[in-house]
């Protein structure tokens, strides 16, 4: 969802709430909307960061 208006965020919140069977109180909506907007901005930064083709994933270390 790219740069959603408040209305489409509300539609998204409603759809996800229904899909996950989560009750969403109206008082929570501003905080949920703010969290989605911040998450979308962070995801956009990661998505736009280009890596060279020869980039390899880091090794996985376990303790």
PDB file as gemmi writes it, atoms N, CA and C in Angstrom:
CRYST1    1.000    1.000    1.000  90.00  90.00  90.00 P 1                      
ATOM      1  N   UNK A   1       0.839  -1.171   0.000  1.00  0.00           N  
ATOM      2  CA  UNK A   1       0.000   0.000   0.000  1.00  0.00           C  
ATOM      3  C   UNK A   1       0.887   1.238   0.000  1.00  0.00           C  
ATOM      4  N   UNK A   2       0.966   1.920  -1.071  1.00  0.00           N  
ATOM      5  CA  UNK A   2       1.844   3.076  -1.171  1.00  0.00           C  
ATOM      6  C   UNK A   2       1.114   4.346  -0.790  1.00  0.00           C  
ATOM      7  N   UNK A   3       1.636   5.071   0.161  1.00  0.00           N  
ATOM      8  CA  UNK A   3       1.093   6.350   0.601  1.00  0.00           C  
ATOM      9  C   UNK A   3      -0.431   6.332   0.665  1.00  0.00           C  
ATOM     10  N   UNK A   4      -0.938   5.555   1.567  1.00  0.00           N  
ATOM     11  CA  UNK A   4      -2.380   5.407   1.697  1.00  0.00           C  
ATOM     12  C   UNK A   4      -2.997   6.618   2.373  1.00  0.00           C  
ATOM     13  N   UNK A   5      -4.224   6.920   1.992  1.00  0.00           N  
ATOM     14  CA  UNK A   5      -4.969   7.965   2.696  1.00  0.00           C  
ATOM     15  C   UNK A   5      -5.527   7.354   3.977  1.00  0.00           C  
ATOM     16  N   UNK A   6      -6.003   8.205   4.881  1.00  0.00           N  
ATOM     17  CA  UNK A   6      -6.558   7.699   6.129  1.00  0.00           C  
ATOM     18  C   UNK A   6      -7.660   6.674   5.878  1.00  0.00           C  
ATOM     19  N   UNK A   7      -8.488   6.918   4.872  1.00  0.00           N  
ATOM     20  CA  UNK A   7      -9.578   5.999   4.572  1.00  0.00           C  
ATOM     21  C   UNK A   7      -9.100   4.633   4.149  1.00  0.00           C  
ATOM     22  N   UNK A   8      -8.078   4.582   3.298  1.00  0.00           N  
ATOM     23  CA  UNK A   8      -7.600   3.273   2.866  1.00  0.00           C  
ATOM     24  C   UNK A   8      -6.826   2.565   3.974  1.00  0.00           C  
ATOM     25  N   UNK A   9      -6.179   3.325   4.868  1.00  0.00           N  
ATOM     26  CA  UNK A   9      -5.567   2.682   6.047  1.00  0.00           C  
ATOM     27  C   UNK A   9      -6.664   2.049   6.882  1.00  0.00           C  
ATOM     28  N   UNK A  10      -7.777   2.747   7.059  1.00  0.00           N  
ATOM     29  CA  UNK A  10      -8.878   2.187   7.840  1.00  0.00           C  
ATOM     30  C   UNK A  10      -9.424   0.925   7.181  1.00  0.00           C  
ATOM     31  N   UNK A  11      -9.535   0.930   5.859  1.00  0.00           N  
ATOM     32  CA  UNK A  11      -9.988  -0.268   5.142  1.00  0.00           C  
ATOM     33  C   UNK A  11      -9.009  -1.416   5.360  1.00  0.00           C  
ATOM     34  N   UNK A  12      -7.712  -1.117   5.290  1.00  0.00           N  
ATOM     35  CA  UNK A  12      -6.679  -2.134   5.497  1.00  0.00           C  
ATOM     36  C   UNK A  12      -6.741  -2.676   6.922  1.00  0.00           C  
ATOM     37  N   UNK A  13      -6.844  -1.771   7.901  1.00  0.00           N  
ATOM     38  CA  UNK A  13      -6.921  -2.179   9.305  1.00  0.00           C  
ATOM     39  C   UNK A  13      -8.140  -3.076   9.522  1.00  0.00           C  
ATOM     40  N   UNK A  14      -9.270  -2.696   8.961  1.00  0.00           N  
ATOM     41  CA  UNK A  14     -10.488  -3.504   9.089  1.00  0.00           C  
ATOM     42  C   UNK A  14     -10.294  -4.890   8.468  1.00  0.00           C  
ATOM     43  N   UNK A  15      -9.708  -4.936   7.280  1.00  0.00           N  
ATOM     44  CA  UNK A  15      -9.522  -6.212   6.581  1.00  0.00           C  
ATOM     45  C   UNK A  15      -8.587  -7.133   7.350  1.00  0.00           C  
ATOM     46  N   UNK A  16      -7.487  -6.587   7.839  1.00  0.00           N  
ATOM     47  CA  UNK A  16      -6.535  -7.409   8.581  1.00  0.00           C  
ATOM     48  C   UNK A  16      -7.150  -7.862   9.909  1.00  0.00           C  
ATOM     49  N   UNK A  17      -7.873  -6.961  10.557  1.00  0.00           N  
ATOM     50  CA  UNK A  17      -8.551  -7.340  11.796  1.00  0.00           C  
ATOM     51  C   UNK A  17      -9.515  -8.491  11.582  1.00  0.00           C  
ATOM     52  N   UNK A  18     -10.293  -8.427  10.488  1.00  0.00           N  
ATOM     53  CA  UNK A  18     -11.218  -9.523  10.176  1.00  0.00           C  
ATOM     54  C   UNK A  18     -10.463 -10.808   9.857  1.00  0.00           C  
ATOM     55  N   UNK A  19      -9.402 -10.692   9.047  1.00  0.00           N  
ATOM     56  CA  UNK A  19      -8.648 -11.877   8.639  1.00  0.00           C  
ATOM     57  C   UNK A  19      -8.005 -12.581   9.836  1.00  0.00           C  
ATOM     58  N   UNK A  20      -7.580 -11.794  10.830  1.00  0.00           N  
ATOM     59  CA  UNK A  20      -6.934 -12.372  12.004  1.00  0.00           C  
ATOM     60  C   UNK A  20      -7.891 -12.545  13.179  1.00  0.00           C  
ATOM     61  N   UNK A  21      -9.145 -12.230  12.974  1.00  0.00           N  
ATOM     62  CA  UNK A  21     -10.170 -12.310  14.022  1.00  0.00           C  
ATOM     63  C   UNK A  21      -9.760 -11.507  15.259  1.00  0.00           C  
ATOM     64  N   UNK A  22      -9.229 -10.292  15.012  1.00  0.00           N  
ATOM     65  CA  UNK A  22      -8.816  -9.405  16.090  1.00  0.00           C  
ATOM     66  C   UNK A  22      -9.818  -8.263  16.240  1.00  0.00           C  
ATOM     67  N   UNK A  23     -10.330  -8.076  17.436  1.00  0.00           N  
ATOM     68  CA  UNK A  23     -11.176  -6.895  17.630  1.00  0.00           C  
ATOM     69  C   UNK A  23     -10.301  -5.649  17.674  1.00  0.00           C  
ATOM     70  N   UNK A  24     -10.704  -4.603  16.971  1.00  0.00           N  
ATOM     71  CA  UNK A  24      -9.924  -3.359  16.930  1.00  0.00           C  
ATOM     72  C   UNK A  24     -10.809  -2.222  17.413  1.00  0.00           C  
ATOM     73  N   UNK A  25     -10.442  -1.653  18.543  1.00  0.00           N  
ATOM     74  CA  UNK A  25     -11.209  -0.545  19.101  1.00  0.00           C  
ATOM     75  C   UNK A  25     -10.863   0.744  18.358  1.00  0.00           C  
ATOM     76  N   UNK A  26     -11.851   1.624  18.247  1.00  0.00           N  
ATOM     77  CA  UNK A  26     -11.650   2.900  17.542  1.00  0.00           C  
ATOM     78  C   UNK A  26     -10.530   3.727  18.165  1.00  0.00           C  
ATOM     79  N   UNK A  27     -10.357   3.639  19.462  1.00  0.00           N  
ATOM     80  CA  UNK A  27      -9.308   4.408  20.149  1.00  0.00           C  
ATOM     81  C   UNK A  27      -7.911   3.964  19.724  1.00  0.00           C  
ATOM     82  N   UNK A  28      -7.769   2.736  19.241  1.00  0.00           N  
ATOM     83  CA  UNK A  28      -6.461   2.217  18.829  1.00  0.00           C  
ATOM     84  C   UNK A  28      -6.075   2.630  17.412  1.00  0.00           C  
ATOM     85  N   UNK A  29      -7.042   3.027  16.603  1.00  0.00           N  
ATOM     86  CA  UNK A  29      -6.789   3.288  15.187  1.00  0.00           C  
ATOM     87  C   UNK A  29      -5.684   4.313  14.911  1.00  0.00           C  
ATOM     88  N   UNK A  30      -5.635   5.445  15.607  1.00  0.00           N  
ATOM     89  CA  UNK A  30      -4.546   6.393  15.319  1.00  0.00           C  
ATOM     90  C   UNK A  30      -3.153   5.786  15.540  1.00  0.00           C  
ATOM     91  N   UNK A  31      -2.992   5.002  16.593  1.00  0.00           N  
ATOM     92  CA  UNK A  31      -1.692   4.371  16.862  1.00  0.00           C  
ATOM     93  C   UNK A  31      -1.381   3.297  15.819  1.00  0.00           C  
ATOM     94  N   UNK A  32      -2.376   2.528  15.428  1.00  0.00           N  
ATOM     95  CA  UNK A  32      -2.170   1.500  14.400  1.00  0.00           C  
ATOM     96  C   UNK A  32      -1.789   2.153  13.083  1.00  0.00           C  
ATOM     97  N   UNK A  33      -2.507   3.218  12.720  1.00  0.00           N  
ATOM     98  CA  UNK A  33      -2.228   3.953  11.477  1.00  0.00           C  
ATOM     99  C   UNK A  33      -0.802   4.505  11.493  1.00  0.00           C  
ATOM    100  N   UNK A  34      -0.393   5.113  12.623  1.00  0.00           N  
ATOM    101  CA  UNK A  34       0.957   5.681  12.737  1.00  0.00           C  
ATOM    102  C   UNK A  34       2.006   4.588  12.602  1.00  0.00           C  
ATOM    103  N   UNK A  35       1.764   3.437  13.223  1.00  0.00           N  
ATOM    104  CA  UNK A  35       2.707   2.331  13.137  1.00  0.00           C  
ATOM    105  C   UNK A  35       2.836   1.828  11.704  1.00  0.00           C  
ATOM    106  N   UNK A  36       1.712   1.714  11.003  1.00  0.00           N  
ATOM    107  CA  UNK A  36       1.753   1.272   9.610  1.00  0.00           C  
ATOM    108  C   UNK A  36       2.512   2.257   8.730  1.00  0.00           C  
ATOM    109  N   UNK A  37       2.300   3.550   8.955  1.00  0.00           N  
ATOM    110  CA  UNK A  37       2.983   4.561   8.146  1.00  0.00           C  
ATOM    111  C   UNK A  37       4.492   4.530   8.375  1.00  0.00           C  
ATOM    112  N   UNK A  38       4.929   4.384   9.627  1.00  0.00           N  
ATOM    113  CA  UNK A  38       6.358   4.298   9.926  1.00  0.00           C  
ATOM    114  C   UNK A  38       6.940   3.018   9.330  1.00  0.00           C  
ATOM    115  N   UNK A  39       6.231   1.905   9.492  1.00  0.00           N  
ATOM    116  CA  UNK A  39       6.708   0.631   8.944  1.00  0.00           C  
ATOM    117  C   UNK A  39       6.852   0.693   7.433  1.00  0.00           C  
ATOM    118  N   UNK A  40       5.892   1.341   6.773  1.00  0.00           N  
ATOM    119  CA  UNK A  40       5.952   1.475   5.317  1.00  0.00           C  
ATOM    120  C   UNK A  40       7.142   2.330   4.888  1.00  0.00           C  
ATOM    121  N   UNK A  41       7.413   3.423   5.633  1.00  0.00           N  
ATOM    122  CA  UNK A  41       8.577   4.266   5.301  1.00  0.00           C  
ATOM    123  C   UNK A  41       9.887   3.488   5.476  1.00  0.00           C  
ATOM    124  N   UNK A  42       9.991   2.687   6.548  1.00  0.00           N  
ATOM    125  CA  UNK A  42      11.213   1.892   6.764  1.00  0.00           C  
ATOM    126  C   UNK A  42      11.368   0.826   5.688  1.00  0.00           C  
ATOM    127  N   UNK A  43      10.284   0.175   5.325  1.00  0.00           N  
ATOM    128  CA  UNK A  43      10.339  -0.846   4.282  1.00  0.00           C  
ATOM    129  C   UNK A  43      10.751  -0.243   2.949  1.00  0.00           C  
ATOM    130  N   UNK A  44      10.286   0.958   2.678  1.00  0.00           N  
ATOM    131  CA  UNK A  44      10.644   1.636   1.431  1.00  0.00           C  
ATOM    132  C   UNK A  44      12.149   1.916   1.377  1.00  0.00           C  
ATOM    133  N   UNK A  45      12.731   2.315   2.516  1.00  0.00           N  
ATOM    134  CA  UNK A  45      14.179   2.548   2.566  1.00  0.00           C  
ATOM    135  C   UNK A  45      14.951   1.274   2.248  1.00  0.00           C  
ATOM    136  N   UNK A  46      14.532   0.163   2.823  1.00  0.00           N  
ATOM    137  CA  UNK A  46      15.203  -1.119   2.570  1.00  0.00           C  
ATOM    138  C   UNK A  46      15.021  -1.524   1.116  1.00  0.00           C  
ATOM    139  N   UNK A  47      13.822  -1.377   0.600  1.00  0.00           N  
ATOM    140  CA  UNK A  47      13.525  -1.776  -0.773  1.00  0.00           C  
ATOM    141  C   UNK A  47      14.313  -0.961  -1.791  1.00  0.00           C  
ATOM    142  N   UNK A  48      14.522   0.322  -1.513  1.00  0.00           N  
ATOM    143  CA  UNK A  48      15.215   1.199  -2.458  1.00  0.00           C  
ATOM    144  C   UNK A  48      16.737   1.096  -2.373  1.00  0.00           C  
ATOM    145  N   UNK A  49      17.260   0.415  -1.357  1.00  0.00           N  
ATOM    146  CA  UNK A  49      18.703   0.285  -1.203  1.00  0.00           C  
ATOM    147  C   UNK A  49      19.195  -0.784  -2.176  1.00  0.00           C  
ATOM    148  N   UNK A  50      19.968  -0.355  -3.167  1.00  0.00           N  
ATOM    149  CA  UNK A  50      20.421  -1.323  -4.169  1.00  0.00           C  
ATOM    150  C   UNK A  50      21.715  -1.997  -3.717  1.00  0.00           C  
ATOM    151  N   UNK A  51      21.788  -3.267  -4.016  1.00  0.00           N  
ATOM    152  CA  UNK A  51      22.976  -4.064  -3.705  1.00  0.00           C  
ATOM    153  C   UNK A  51      23.589  -4.532  -5.019  1.00  0.00           C  
ATOM    154  N   UNK A  52      24.925  -4.623  -5.053  1.00  0.00           N  
ATOM    155  CA  UNK A  52      25.548  -5.156  -6.269  1.00  0.00           C  
ATOM    156  C   UNK A  52      25.156  -6.627  -6.481  1.00  0.00           C  
ATOM    157  N   UNK A  53      25.189  -7.080  -7.720  1.00  0.00           N  
ATOM    158  CA  UNK A  53      24.806  -8.448  -8.051  1.00  0.00           C  
ATOM    159  C   UNK A  53      25.660  -9.493  -7.338  1.00  0.00           C  
ATOM    160  N   UNK A  54      26.903  -9.159  -7.037  1.00  0.00           N  
ATOM    161  CA  UNK A  54      27.789 -10.148  -6.410  1.00  0.00           C  
ATOM    162  C   UNK A  54      27.637 -10.216  -4.887  1.00  0.00           C  
ATOM    163  N   UNK A  55      26.690  -9.503  -4.333  1.00  0.00           N  
ATOM    164  CA  UNK A  55      26.467  -9.521  -2.893  1.00  0.00           C  
ATOM    165  C   UNK A  55      26.009 -10.898  -2.440  1.00  0.00           C  
ATOM    166  N   UNK A  56      26.632 -11.388  -1.376  1.00  0.00           N  
ATOM    167  CA  UNK A  56      26.305 -12.714  -0.814  1.00  0.00           C  
ATOM    168  C   UNK A  56      25.633 -12.517   0.545  1.00  0.00           C  
ATOM    169  N   UNK A  57      24.740 -13.413   0.922  1.00  0.00           N  
ATOM    170  CA  UNK A  57      24.142 -13.308   2.250  1.00  0.00           C  
ATOM    171  C   UNK A  57      25.181 -13.595   3.324  1.00  0.00           C  
ATOM    172  N   UNK A  58      24.988 -13.019   4.489  1.00  0.00           N  
ATOM    173  CA  UNK A  58      25.904 -13.244   5.604  1.00  0.00           C  
ATOM    174  C   UNK A  58      25.750 -14.676   6.115  1.00  0.00           C  
ATOM    175  N   UNK A  59      26.815 -15.171   6.722  1.00  0.00           N  
ATOM    176  CA  UNK A  59      26.764 -16.497   7.329  1.00  0.00           C  
ATOM    177  C   UNK A  59      25.810 -16.478   8.517  1.00  0.00           C  
ATOM    178  N   UNK A  60      25.260 -17.622   8.835  1.00  0.00           N  
ATOM    179  CA  UNK A  60      24.374 -17.724   9.987  1.00  0.00           C  
ATOM    180  C   UNK A  60      25.176 -18.342  11.130  1.00  0.00           C  
ATOM    181  N   UNK A  61      25.229 -17.635  12.233  1.00  0.00           N  
ATOM    182  CA  UNK A  61      25.956 -18.129  13.404  1.00  0.00           C  
ATOM    183  C   UNK A  61      24.942 -18.519  14.473  1.00  0.00           C  
ATOM    184  N   UNK A  62      25.151 -19.653  15.082  1.00  0.00           N  
ATOM    185  CA  UNK A  62      24.290 -20.066  16.184  1.00  0.00           C  
ATOM    186  C   UNK A  62      25.151 -20.354  17.398  1.00  0.00           C  
ATOM    187  N   UNK A  63      24.597 -20.137  18.567  1.00  0.00           N  
ATOM    188  CA  UNK A  63      25.343 -20.365  19.807  1.00  0.00           C  
ATOM    189  C   UNK A  63      24.905 -21.632  20.465  1.00  0.00           C  
TER     190      UNK A  63                                                      
END                                                                             
